[in-house]
Amino acid sequence: MMDTVAGIVRTLDGSFSAEHGVGQLKTYMMPSWRGGAELDAMRKIKTALDPKNLMNPGKIFPES
């Protein structure tokens, strides 16, 4: 269902998430929507702010 909605959203130049965040159910979508340099920058910011990975470990980004 989410993939169907995402397909429609893409045709309307929308995004897969809103101001409330991605949520654990949509992390698998991040590489196709915000991959490459953008996702890398997000990971670097998270690491800079949380070097010990104490805040939401394993829940923010898709598995590498």
PyRosetta script that sets phi, psi and omega in degrees:
from pyrosetta import init, pose_from_sequence

init()
pose = pose_from_sequence("MMDTVAGIVRTLDGSFSAEHGVGQLKTYMMPSWRGGAELDAMRKIKTALDPKNLMNPGKIFPES")
pose.set_psi(1, -47.2)
pose.set_omega(1, -179.3)
pose.set_phi(2, -61.5)
pose.set_psi(2, -37.5)
pose.set_omega(2, -179.8)
pose.set_phi(3, -66.7)
pose.set_psi(3, -35.0)
pose.set_omega(3, 176.8)
pose.set_phi(4, -65.4)
pose.set_psi(4, -46.8)
pose.set_omega(4, 178.3)
pose.set_phi(5, -62.1)
pose.set_psi(5, -42.9)
pose.set_omega(5, 179.4)
pose.set_phi(6, -59.9)
pose.set_psi(6, -38.5)
pose.set_omega(6, 177.5)
pose.set_phi(7, -61.5)
pose.set_psi(7, -42.5)
pose.set_omega(7, 178.0)
pose.set_phi(8, -66.3)
pose.set_psi(8, -43.5)
pose.set_omega(8, -179.3)
pose.set_phi(9, -61.0)
pose.set_psi(9, -40.4)
pose.set_omega(9, 177.8)
pose.set_phi(10, -60.3)
pose.set_psi(10, -41.1)
pose.set_omega(10, -179.3)
pose.set_phi(11, -65.8)
pose.set_psi(11, -21.6)
pose.set_omega(11, 179.5)
pose.set_phi(12, -99.6)
pose.set_psi(12, 12.6)
pose.set_omega(12, -179.0)
pose.set_phi(13, 57.6)
pose.set_psi(13, 35.5)
pose.set_omega(13, 178.0)
pose.set_phi(14, -91.4)
pose.set_psi(14, -166.5)
pose.set_omega(14, -179.6)
pose.set_phi(15, -127.5)
pose.set_psi(15, 163.0)
pose.set_omega(15, -177.2)
pose.set_phi(16, -86.3)
pose.set_psi(16, -3.3)
pose.set_omega(16, -177.6)
pose.set_phi(17, -147.1)
pose.set_psi(17, 166.2)
pose.set_omega(17, 179.0)
pose.set_phi(18, -125.8)
pose.set_psi(18, -163.6)
pose.set_omega(18, -175.4)
pose.set_phi(19, -62.9)
pose.set_psi(19, -19.4)
pose.set_omega(19, -178.4)
pose.set_phi(20, -81.1)
pose.set_psi(20, -8.5)
pose.set_omega(20, 177.3)
pose.set_phi(21, 108.3)
pose.set_psi(21, 179.7)
pose.set_omega(21, -174.8)
pose.set_phi(22, -80.9)
pose.set_psi(22, -45.1)
pose.set_omega(22, -175.4)
pose.set_phi(23, 85.4)
pose.set_psi(23, 155.3)
pose.set_omega(23, -175.8)
pose.set_phi(24, -67.8)
pose.set_psi(24, -25.2)
pose.set_omega(24, -178.7)
pose.set_phi(25, -76.4)
pose.set_psi(25, -17.2)
pose.set_omega(25, -175.8)
pose.set_phi(26, -110.9)
pose.set_psi(26, 4.5)
pose.set_omega(26, -178.5)
pose.set_phi(27, -59.7)
pose.set_psi(27, -30.5)
pose.set_omega(27, 179.2)
pose.set_phi(28, -64.9)
pose.set_psi(28, -19.3)
pose.set_omega(28, -179.5)
pose.set_phi(29, -84.3)
pose.set_psi(29, -17.6)
pose.set_omega(29, -174.2)
pose.set_phi(30, -55.5)
pose.set_psi(30, -46.3)
pose.set_omega(30, -178.3)
pose.set_phi(31, -59.5)
pose.set_psi(31, -35.8)
pose.set_omega(31, -178.6)
pose.set_phi(32, -79.8)
pose.set_psi(32, -24.2)
pose.set_omega(32, -179.7)
pose.set_phi(33, -97.4)
pose.set_psi(33, -37.5)
pose.set_omega(33, -175.2)
pose.set_phi(34, -136.0)
pose.set_psi(34, 46.1)
pose.set_omega(34, -176.0)
pose.set_phi(35, -82.6)
pose.set_psi(35, -171.4)
pose.set_omega(35, 175.6)
pose.set_phi(36, 62.5)
pose.set_psi(36, -133.3)
pose.set_omega(36, -175.1)
pose.set_phi(37, -62.5)
pose.set_psi(37, -35.7)
pose.set_omega(37, -178.3)
pose.set_phi(38, -66.0)
pose.set_psi(38, -46.9)
pose.set_omega(38, 178.4)
pose.set_phi(39, -66.5)
pose.set_psi(39, -37.9)
pose.set_omega(39, 177.2)
pose.set_phi(40, -62.0)
pose.set_psi(40, -42.8)
pose.set_omega(40, 178.3)
pose.set_phi(41, -62.5)
pose.set_psi(41, -40.8)
pose.set_omega(41, 178.4)
pose.set_phi(42, -61.7)
pose.set_psi(42, -43.5)
pose.set_omega(42, 179.1)
pose.set_phi(43, -62.8)
pose.set_psi(43, -41.0)
pose.set_omega(43, -179.7)
pose.set_phi(44, -65.9)
pose.set_psi(44, -39.4)
pose.set_omega(44, 177.0)
pose.set_phi(45, -64.1)
pose.set_psi(45, -45.5)
pose.set_omega(45, 178.5)
pose.set_phi(46, -59.1)
pose.set_psi(46, -44.0)
pose.set_omega(46, 179.9)
pose.set_phi(47, -64.9)
pose.set_psi(47, -39.6)
pose.set_omega(47, 179.5)
pose.set_phi(48, -65.5)
pose.set_psi(48, -39.4)
pose.set_omega(48, -178.2)
pose.set_phi(49, -83.7)
pose.set_psi(49, -23.9)
pose.set_omega(49, -175.2)
pose.set_phi(50, -140.3)
pose.set_psi(50, 66.6)
pose.set_omega(50, -173.9)
pose.set_phi(51, -61.6)
pose.set_psi(51, -25.0)
pose.set_omega(51, 179.2)
pose.set_phi(52, -92.8)
pose.set_psi(52, 2.5)
pose.set_omega(52, 178.1)
pose.set_phi(53, 54.2)
pose.set_psi(53, 46.7)
pose.set_omega(53, -179.5)
pose.set_phi(54, -86.6)
pose.set_psi(54, -28.3)
pose.set_omega(54, -177.6)
pose.set_phi(55, -90.6)
pose.set_psi(55, 115.7)
pose.set_omega(55, 178.2)
pose.set_phi(56, 51.2)
pose.set_psi(56, 52.5)
pose.set_omega(56, -179.4)
pose.set_phi(57, -60.6)
pose.set_psi(57, 128.9)
pose.set_omega(57, 177.0)
pose.set_phi(58, 73.1)
pose.set_psi(58, 8.7)
pose.set_omega(58, -175.3)
pose.set_phi(59, -114.5)
pose.set_psi(59, -11.2)
pose.set_omega(59, -174.4)
pose.set_phi(60, -94.4)
pose.set_psi(60, -41.4)
pose.set_omega(60, -174.5)
pose.set_phi(61, -116.1)
pose.set_psi(61, 154.9)
pose.set_omega(61, 176.4)
pose.set_phi(62, -67.3)
pose.set_psi(62, 158.6)
pose.set_omega(62, 176.9)
pose.set_phi(63, -60.9)
pose.set_psi(63, 139.5)
pose.set_omega(63, -179.7)
pose.set_phi(64, -82.1)
pose.dump_pdb("model.pdb")
